[in-house]
Amino acid sequence: MKMKQFFSLIFITILTGWIIIADCFDVRAQSTETSPLRLAVAGTTHGHVSWILNRKNKTDIQLVGIYEPNTELAERQAKQFGLNKELFYTDLKKMLDAVKPEAVVAFGSIYEHLAVVENCAPKGIHVMVEKPLAASLDHAMQMEALAKKHNIHLLTNYETSWYPTTEKTYQFLNDSNAVGKIRKAVFHHGHQGPKEIGVSKEFLGWLTDPVQNGGGAIIDFGCYGANIMTYLMKGAEPLSVMAVTKQFKPAVYPRVDDEATIIVTYPDAQCIIQASWNWPFGRKDMEVYGETGYIIAQNSQNILFRNKVQTTEKAIQVNVSDVGVYQDPFSYFADVIRKKITVPEYGLYSLHNNMTVVKILQSAKESANTGKIVLIKK
């Protein structure tokens, strides 16, 4: 064989090898983008955990591990939801090392959210916590720093983020011909009380703990209005917060408040958040008043609307297809990680929004304790 032919053969062989390697990397990249998201659960004491444990017949997510140190609870849930007991771990670090998830959803106490992020962020594992983001501003700031340092998504899930009426209200406010600039919003979120509605003993245990939950109704339901108002205000932080809390049922909830009213003031708008464990029925609704009209979101699908053109109150039914919201937070989480969608900076799930929520809640607790208006530090 001539020397020139010999080197040509070597060149072709090397080139072919690089093409094969490149193809392998391309296939791996495509596989990551199209394969189910490897998801694990950190904590199962939150009553909303059934949303993920009972999530059936969907192919976008693969449940690969469940951390729950309470073995009695884990056994009960394995039986209730028909889950393989091999999925359950009593040690968070061991679970993460064993199953290597791409993402984790946290359904333990609010206080435990920090530990989840501390364990996941350095491994590049994305996290979505159940509302609110954190039990204190100190915890929230640590979580934010970890998420930014390790470049992970850190989302917060609220039931009202799935409501078509929440998004429709935002769209109305973006239409200058609808109700004009927002001037006042009133949020009503609550129910008869966690014990009264029969939450599990594990959920009740930390929900009524001032450390593990960060407070009572002021945290459990005050966070909804703070989250939605921050979205409607496009991320603007308020000037001040004032709050009053009560214990109407000290025999039932001796350690935390069961009633809270929060007034959040902006330069040209006011927000009133009514959070309660005392209402005769569960409710999640809001009233938004603009310069020229109002929007009353009665529930997830029904709005009452009136403005200077529509002079009589009009009932509007809003469906998912009308506004394009996700009805499944786990699909949303998966699509964010797969880069199919981008979380708006001040969006309902976003870290920016939920840092503001924690600032509002912490200021509300301080105001309730001192009886003074608390100025929001910039």
MARNU-351930 format. One record per residue (C-alpha): x, y, z; residue in one letter. Coordinates in steps of 0.02 Angstrom, whole numbers, plus 50000, padded with zeros to 5 digits. Each point is the difference from the previous one (the first is absolute). Example, Ala and Ser with C-alpha at 12.3 -4.5 7.8 and 13.67 -1.06 7.14 Angstrom:
506154977550390a
500695017249967s
! end
This chain:
500005000050000m
500645017149954k
500355012450140m
498695012249935k
498664986649997q
500514994450174f
499775017350076f
498365002449905s
499354983750076l
500525005750175i
499145016949973f
498384991949941i
500024988050148t
500255014250125i
498665010649915l
498774985550002t
500354997450184g
499665018250041w
498374999449901i
499454984550097i
500445008450166i
499105015949948a
498484989849951d
500024991650170c
500025016750089f
498615006349887d
498944984650037v
500325002250186r
499485018249990a
498434995549904q
499644986150124s
500135012250147t
498815012149915e
498694987049956t
500164987250140s
498925001350158p
500665011850133l
500784990250143r
499075007150149l
500144996250186a
498935005550147v
500775007550158a
498784998150143g
498204993949992t
499165007750153t
499165013949901h
498204995949955g
500295005449820h
501284986149971v
498604989449927s
500145011049844w
501654991549957i
499814983050086l
498354997149911n
500565006949832r
499594986049878k
500074996649814n
501195014249954k
501664997649913t
500885016850027d
500614995450174i
500744984350077q
499864998850190l
501684992750054v
500065002450188g
499055006050153i
500835006450159y
498944997850156e
500804996450170p
498324995350078n
499944981549953t
498214997950060e
499435014049886l
501044993249856a
499224982750016e
498275007650006r
500325010449844q
500784985649904a
498414990150029k
498815014649969q
500785005049833f
500584982849942g
501845004650004l
501494988350008n
500755000750175k
501725000049920e
499675018049948l
500045005850182f
501565005750094y
500225006250178t
501585010149960d
499925014549876l
501854999749954k
499984981349969k
498475001649890m
500785013749894l
501604990049979d
499084983949961a
498695005849875v
500875015549928k
498455010349962p
500025014849884e
498725008950108a
499204999050172v
498315005850065v
499905004250186a
498454995050097f
500635000950178g
499825014550121s
500405017649940i
501495000450120y
500734984649913e
500075008649830h
501725007250038l
500744982850036a
499304993449836v
500835014049902v
501634998150099e
500084981749949n
499395002049820c
500795016149936a
501844994750011p
499554984549897k
499165010649867g
498284993050043i
498545011949966h
498735002750139v
498165004650009m
499285002850174v
498195000750054e
499455017450050k
500715011050074p
501845000149955l
500685000550178a
499525001750183a
501085015650023s
500915013049898l
501674993350063d
499594982849930h
499385007649837a
501615010049976m
501064984550028q
498954990349875m
500115013949872e
501895000850018a
500174981249977l
498874999949847a
500985013949917k
501704992850046k
499614982849929h
498905006249857n
498454989950043i
498165004149979h
499155003350168l
498115001249975l
498545001750120t
498344991749964n
498305007250046y
498314992649955e
499435017349941t
501415000349872s
498984987449902w
498395010250006y
499475006749829p
499205014950091t
501685005050074t
500775001449828e
498455008349926k
500075013350136t
501815003449954y
499515001449816q
498605012250040f
501235011150094l
501174999849850n
498585006449890d
499915018850027s
498205000049938n
499414987350129a
500085007150176v
501475011949993g
501415000250125k
499804989350156i
499545009850156r
499424986950125k
499964981250016a
499134989850135v
500444981650022f
498974987350097h
500894983550031h
499574987550134g
498864986550069h
499244993850163q
501724995350069g
501214985549968p
499364989750146k
498205003549955e
500214994149821i
500914984350057g
501805001549939v
501164985650049s
500825000050171k
501725001949918e
499435015349903f
499095007750148l
501544997250110g
501115012249905w
498655011249926l
499605006050176t
501835001650052d
500665018049999p
501754994049949v
499614986349874q
498655010249913n
500625017450045g
498275004750068g
498194994849983g
498705006649878a
501095015249965i
501254988449912i
498854986149941d
498805011649910f
500825017150005g
501274994249871c
498694998249861y
499535018449994g
501815005550016a
500484988849854n
498595005449884i
500175018550042m
501864999449962t
499554992549830y
498655013049966l
501225013950050m
501324992649882k
501254996850137g
499925016950085a
500414999450185e
498835008950121p
500425014950109l
499294993250162s
499024986250085v
498795000550145m
499154984750076a
498844994450138v
499884981850055t
498774991750119k
499774983550091q
498144997049993f
500294981750043k
501444999550125p
499434983250066a
500214992649825v
501505010249941y
500915005750158p
501695003349918r
499565009549841v
498755012649931d
498424993849916d
499485016749925e
501015013449911a
499675016149906t
501475007549905i
500045017249917i
501375002149871v
500315017649936t
500775004849832y
500345017549932p
498345000149906d
499084984350054a
499424990750154q
499834981450034c
498944992350138i
500334981650039i
498744990750107q
500674983150057a
498904989250110s
499784983350086w
498295005950057n
498895001449848w
498454988949991p
500534994049827f
501634998749904g
500335014149877r
501335006749884k
499385015749914d
500555017949967m
499355017149953e
501065011649893v
499495018249977y
500735011049865g
499755018249952e
498564995949882t
499324983050051g
500154984550106y
500364981449986i
499304988050130i
500734982549983a
498754989450095q
500964983749981n
501134991449873s
498845002649851q
498715013750033n
500255018849991i
498825014750025l
500555014749892f
499445017949985r
500735015949926n
499445016549924k
499524991549836v
499294984250078q
498925009950122t
499044985150066t
500934986050086e
500444986049879k
500314981950049a
501464992149907i
500524981850003q
501864997549968v
500724983549941n
501794994049990v
499985001249811s
499505018450011d
501575005350093v
501274986149972g
500454996050181v
500684983350059y
498814989350103q
501424989050063d
501465007950096p
501114985049967f
499785001749812s
500435018350019y
501564995650102f
500544987149872a
499775012049854d
501015013450089v
501444987950029i
499894993649820r
500075018349943k
498344998949911k
499395015150097i
500785014150100t
499385005650171v
499595018749993p
501095009950122e
498515004950107y
498924984949952g
498994990450129l
501284985950015y
501555011049989s
501345002350131l
499915018949984h
498135000050036n
500134988250146n
501435009250082m
498825014950004t
498634989050072v
501144995050145v
500465018250030k
498155004550010i
499614985550118l
501475003450115q
499535018450007s
498204995250036a
500534989150147k
501085014050067e
498585012549983s
498774988450088a
501244997650143n
500445018450022t
498385008549948g
500995011249882k
500125002749813i
501564991649931v
500945008449859l
500694988449866i
501895001649989k
500675001649823k
! end
